[in-house]
């Protein structure tokens, strides 16, 4: 079995068409409605924000996945307005949108999913979205490039990625698009990702793979520690490759999905507002992976760690202090702190003569930081974060003023 | 019973003398050793950092409070070096320091407490600290002003506060000093506070009051969500006022301690590096105060909230989103968001016409933000935070470069 990167995104897998159009929701006239359509009912699985405040499209999509038994024909997405905190009117708009798409595609309404991203607390103009859906339906194609642009808000560019997975039973494809840069946009909300595959997967197995992959990709990234009201990750499987996924080939599905989800997740961190560096935070030592992730996330969200990395300051004391407050067990005497290949602290002993080499390493834009908690367990985790720059503060403090 | 602010700090209560001197630990020549001495053994209680990484002086002070049964004659403090992550040598330095002070004061070693603050992972020069202790002992006085300066690191100024508490049984005094601005100083660690009173209080009752007050003051502030390796809050009671605290007058002790601790805690937030605004985050609605504090802390640590406040952006969506992810129950339909007197969101309805008035309010430097979680309970909490400015990033990213 092998996984290779290929060109394309949401339509790299057989059985899907997509398009993004401009529907006038964004004042700028940029693309703001994306429609993804499966030629036949596809298996679908999704994970949504855990924020207690959930936008209307999140509520409706959850409901539809349950009602359809995990099959879908279409996903309609708008950017420029999150349709969150918009009460009964917001829900009415969302239901009208999915009904219109179901008519276009010719499928039951519960086979249509829906996402919105943009400003919170502003009403979504229902006519514009429905006109956009009509235009996108007319423009559907096997070239999905406009689809990646139609879901952007202040992303610095479109995010798409695809792979071919070769297995003994044949090849299948996984491709996807994503948007977001943390919840870094004022009043915006935030991360959306859509992935398709032409493997044949039952909805329950697809949901299991999605859950597993999400924990190591989208749930392992942070830009600013904020969890939005609209976060959504949807996977659709058309089966068109003829490769059927069962318990024996489940690993191939996970590898393919994970390769695409990781690439999209890292693109989100790399494009985080104000970010100049992508940092992989590796933690080892705990008995469980979940404790390792807890420590990795605490380090990844530490303002002192993020500012030190921004300034290329090999400040291992901040890594030790963040590790010590994470809730995971930490034994200072056996702990080790490493940036790239350079050990800065181990067995209770600092190596301050390594500071210049470490500072030089930290001036690069792709970094690895490794903390061993000194607890001798086999648990490990990787979280990805970016540095914190004055530009982040400027963007988020001055956006509306 | 009444509580009134008075002049002074750590020596405002009868029975204490203090001094701060320059011992050459700081390269700048600024004051860096402070000694506080009680004329006779005082009741003592203390709370320390919950970080699993604990500096040598924290370990020794914990041990001494247990061994002395809650009595102390002296507290020796140095700034400029945290003596954290310094292994066996660090512990030896700390033990030599307290032994020297016990000799000077003429008391058992376990009646001496010790604190350090400054750079992590650097050895504290034991001769300088002991010379400093000798000089400070010679300089002890009832004017404690130098004591407040001897514990500073990058604080913008000394922090001291004192009150007189009038009770039916007579008046007693509570005064204190503190340092810190969050764990915002590169490689530094961080918050120290020392409070004295001339009330007569048994150690166990003092410890109970300290625990109660800490939760509503020092544990209710945040600058950057970091918990350092050296955080310490010590209270000493001399009994010299003749006012004895029992269950009946316990409330007066708590009020006096809380007034001083709150003033010192707010001085820490107001002086947070890069901070231009002090923000009180009020949360109501949960059944328990602890859930209210959880939501208040989530809001107070949100980068998006802190940058919005910096930019005077009345961005209620960020307050709602942070509340929704705090873990406390949140009911959007009944929630209310208010900045100062201005309601921005209630019963699912935004009041965007209030935005200009809210922006004007947010341009002030002392702010109140109130979120009701819409859950109808009687729990409430206040957390204090500051805004996040580009200056914070500059200071913490560029300190050592």
Interface residues (C-beta under 8 A of the other chain):
Chain A: X50 X51 X52 X53 X84 X85 X87 X119 X120 X121 X183 X184 X186 X187 X189 X224 X225 X226 X227 X228 X229 X301 X302 X303 X304 X307 X308 X310 X311 X312 X313 X315 X316 X317 X318 X320 X321 X322 X323 X324 X325 X329 X330 X332 X333 X345 X348 X349 X350 X352 X359 X387 X388 X389 X390 X392 X393 X394 X396 X397 X398 X399 X400 X401
Chain B: X50 X51 X52 X53 X84 X85 X87 X119 X120 X121 X183 X184 X186 X187 X189 X224 X225 X226 X227 X228 X229 X301 X302 X303 X304 X307 X308 X310 X311 X312 X313 X315 X316 X317 X318 X320 X321 X322 X323 X324 X325 X329 X330 X332 X333 X345 X348 X349 X350 X352 X359 X388 X389 X390 X392 X393 X394 X396 X397 X398 X399 X400 X401
